[in-house]
Amino acid sequence: MHLKTAATVLTATLLLSACGGTADGGDAEQAGDRLEVSVGFYPYAFVAERVGGPDVDVVNLTKPGGEPHDLELTPQQVAGLSETDLVVYSEGFQPAVDEAVEQQAADKALDVLTTVELREGEGGQDPHVWLDPVRLGTIAGALADELAELDPDRADAFQERAAALQAELGELDGELRSGLSSCARQEIVTSHDAFGYLAGAYGLEQVSLAGLSPDDEASPGRLAEVATYAQENGVTTIFFEETASPRVAESLAREVGAEAVVLSPLEGAPETGDYVSAMRTNLQSLQTALDCA
């Protein structure tokens, strides 16, 4: 290679390096331009990934298999919130996240519970809003607005992805509404008060053994009360969560001649698929339990 040609190539290479560009179109520069969104747990990771697309890096503060309610953040995770662009969380649901947001990210946090109408549950306002697909769609729209403010150049992309997700969640809502419209029973007995939004949206009646937290324990009196209710109403299924011990649900099921079955609150990522497919699995479980046409 002639000296002049070599010098030209070297100069071009140095210019690309200085700009953060690459020979294949600048992927490194694009990666550096992505927003970082930290989320409390799975449902909001799902929404952030779908709305943010390739323009966002999503950091789920709850590791796979972890229990969101009991989350304890590492010092590195807490410090990292000072560098993130946005935190998406539910105030009151994860105390460790609440504290970290107050310390590190109070001016760049989206509390999803401020974006939707809440119901009163056993012991306070119910945070399980994501179990209503329509409410989750509203949260997707609010997140798109937040991201658009942070990155106006990509506002249209965020809004388009949010609209696409809202359409998909609308279809899911239609499936749930149709699939639960003609059932022999409407009563669902659950291990804790996590499914109030799901029940309210589709004409079901939730009867829970314990309160809003999966750590709440059913009292002997409450167990006896629910057992009587289940027998009087022909309940065939006692629902429990995949991350919780099935012991109480199985004991109650034996007492009333029912079956103990998982109904996922979707606080963690499903083993396969995503939020939408897991909700369809929930629908199938409910249809079987309620003897739906």
N, C-alpha and C positions, 0 to 999 in steps of 0.2 A: 504494500500500500504506500502511495506517495505521502510525503510528510504533510502536504497541504490537506489532502483528503482525511488523513488521520486526525489532524487538528480539528477539522470541521466536525467529524463524528464525535470527538471528545467534547467539544463545546456544546453540541446538541444534547449529549448525554447529561452533562452537568446542568444544563438549563432545565431538563426534564426532572432531574433529581431535586433541584431547588424548588420547583413548583409542586412537587409531590406527585407528578404525573408518571405514567407508565407507558411503555411502548404499545400496549394493547388498548389504549383509550382512556387511561386515567383512573383505573379502579381504586388505586390507593387514595387519590384525592377525594373520590366519591365516598369512600369508607370513612374518611375523616370528617365529612360533612354530615353524617347521619346524627340525628338526635338520639340521646340516650334516655329511655323511659324506664324507671324502676317501678315495679308493681308489687303489691302486697302478697297476692297469691293467684292461683291459676285462672279464674274466669277473666280477670283483668289483663293477664298476660295474653290470653286468647284474643281479646278485643284489641289490645295494643298492637299485637302482631298483624292482625288483619287490617286495621286502620292505618298503621304506620307503614306496613309493607317494607320495601327495600330502603326506605328513608329513615328507618328507626331501628335502633338496637334495643331490645327489651331485656331487662334484668329482673328475673323473678326472685324476690327476697326469700321466698319459701322454697327450699330445695325439694326435688322429687321425693315423694314418700313422706314428707314432713307434715305435721299437723299444724295448719295455719294458726289456730287459736293459741297454741303453745309456743309459737315462734320466739326464739331468742336470737337476736342479731349479734354477729361478731363485731368487734371494734372496727374491723376493716369495712364491713357493710355499712355501719353507721357513718363512718367518715366518708364513704363513697357517695352518700346522698348529697353531700355538699357539692359534688362535681356533676351529678346527674342533671338533665335538663328539666325533667318533670317526674313527680312521684304520683302514682295513682293508687289510692288506698281507700279503705272504709274506716272512718274514725270510730273507735270503740271496739272494733272487731279484733284487732291485733295490738295490744297495748305496747309491745316493743316497737312497732312501726310508728304508732302515735308519738311516742317519746322521741324517736329518732327524727321524725319529721319536724317536731317542735324545735329540736336542737339544730338541725342542719338544713331543713328545706321548707320552712314555713311559708316562704314567699313563692314557692314553685311546686305546689301540691294540689291535686284535684281529689277532693273527697267525693266519691261517687254517690254517697248518700244524700248529697245536696242537690243532685240532678234529677231525682225521681221522687214520686210520692211514696211515703213509707207507711207500713202497717204496724200496729201495736201487737207485740207478741207476749209470750209468757215471761214477764220481767223487764219489759222495755220495748224500744223500737227495734223492729226486726231488720237485721242487716242483710239477710239472704236474698237480696233483690235480684240477683243474677238468675234465679230459678224461674223467673218470668221472662221469656224471650223478648217480649215487647219492651220491658224496662231495660233489659240489656241493650237493646237497640237504641234507646234514648241515651244511655251511657256512651255508646259508640259515637253518637252525634256530638255529645259534649266533649269527648276526647278529641274528635276531629277539630272542633273549634279551638281547643287549647293548643294543639299541634300547629294549626294554621297561624295562630298568633306568634308562636315561636319561630316558625319558618314560613313566612308569607309567600315565598317563591314556590312552595310546594302545596299551598293551601288547596288548590283545585284537586290535586291527587289525593290528599287526605279526605276531602269531602266526598269524592267519587268512591273511594274504598269504603267509607262509612255507609254511604247509600247502598252499596252492593251488599254489605254485611246486614244492614237493616232489612233489605229485601229477603235475604236468606233466612233471617230470624223471623220475618213475617210469614214465610212459608212454613217454618217450623211451628209457629203459633197456630197456623191453620191446621196442620196435621194433628197437633195436640187437641185443638178444639173439636175437630171432627172425630178423632179417635176416642175421645172421652165423653161424647155427647149422648150416647145410648148405652148406659151401663146399668146393671142390675142393682149396684150399690154405689154410694158416693163417699163412704166413710173410709179414710185411710188412717191406720194406727201406726205411728212412727216412734222411733226411740227418743227423738228430741224435736223440739219445735223449729224445724229447719225448712219446712215445706209449705209455709203459710201462703207465700206468693203463688206458688204452683197451684195449690188448692183453690185459692181465691180466683185465679184467672180462669179456671176450667170447671167451676161448679162443684168442687169436692169439699169434703169436711175433714179437716185434719184433727186427729185426737192424738196428742203427744204424751209420752210417758214422763218426759222431763222438759226443762225450759230451753232457752235459746242456745245455751252452750252444751256441746257434747259431753262436757265434764260434769254437768248436772246429773244427779242420781235421782231416780224415781223413789219416792217414799213408799213404804208398804201400803199405806192408805191409797196412794195414787194407783199403785199396781192393782189393788183390789177393785178400785173404781173402774179402771180401764178394762179389766177382765170381765166385769159385769156388762159394760158397754159393748164389748166385742161379742159376747154371747147373745145379748139381746138383739144385736143388729146383724148377726150372721157374718161377722168378719172372718174371712178365710186366710188373711195374710197379715203378719206383723212385720213391718219394715224396719230394717236397721241399716247403718252406714258401713261401707267397706273398711273404713279406717277405725271403726269402733268395735269393741268386744260384742259379739252377738249373744252373750250369755243371758242377759235379761230378756231380750227379744225371744230367744229360743225357749226359755222357761215359760214365758207368758204364752207362747204359741202352743206348747204342750198342754198347758192348763186349759186352754179354750178350744183345743182341737184344730188349730190353724197351722200355717207354715211360716217359717221365718225366712224372709227374702231381702236381698240388698236393694235399696233405692238410693241412688247416688246423689249426694248434695253437691257434687262437682266442686268441692273445695280444693281438690288436687287434680292434676291432669289424669285423664283416663289412660289405662294401659295401652289401648289402641284407639285410633280415631281422635276426635276432638269434641268440643262442647256440643256441637249439633248432633253428632252420632251418639254421644252418651245420653243426650236427652231423648233421642229416639229409643234407646234401650230402656230408659225409664218409662217411656210411654208403653212399651210392650209389657213391662212388669206390671204397670198399673192396669192395663187392659185385662190381663190374666187375673189379677187379684180382684178386680171389680166386676168380672164377668161382662165385659163390654161386647156389644154386637159388632 
